[in-house]
Amino acid sequence: QVQLVESGGGLVQPGGSLRLSCATSGGTVGSYWMYWVRQAPGKELEWISETKPDDTTYYLDAVKGRFTISRDNAKNTLYLQMNSLKSDDTAVYYCAKGFGMDYWGKGTLVTVSS
């Protein structure tokens, strides 16, 4: 059974940092396309980053240079390091697994506010 569990969200001041984690089961995280997607209050889902099995990474322009996606295959965990956070980054953050985003976690809330 495939499960994804996000953690690491919380309240942070503008300019601060957080690291989100996505613990996975049901296959080695390094063998899959993995994604981070977010949904801000009142807005639609927004893709923000992905990593391919060959470790190629992609980012939404709005987060490029501030966010870094990575994974630890031994721990079967996907990460999103978020630096220089802005109020616009406030959202529920989800990880997804598989080329077609076949599996999703339940999300973790990130609130950027002073």
Buried (B, 14 or more C-beta within 10 A) or exposed (E): EEEBBBEBBEEBEEEBEBEBBBBBEEEEBBEBBBBBBBBBEEEEBBBBBBBEEEEEEEBBEEBEEBBBBBBEEEEBBBBBBBBEBEEEBBBBBBBBBBEEBEBBBEBBEBBBEE
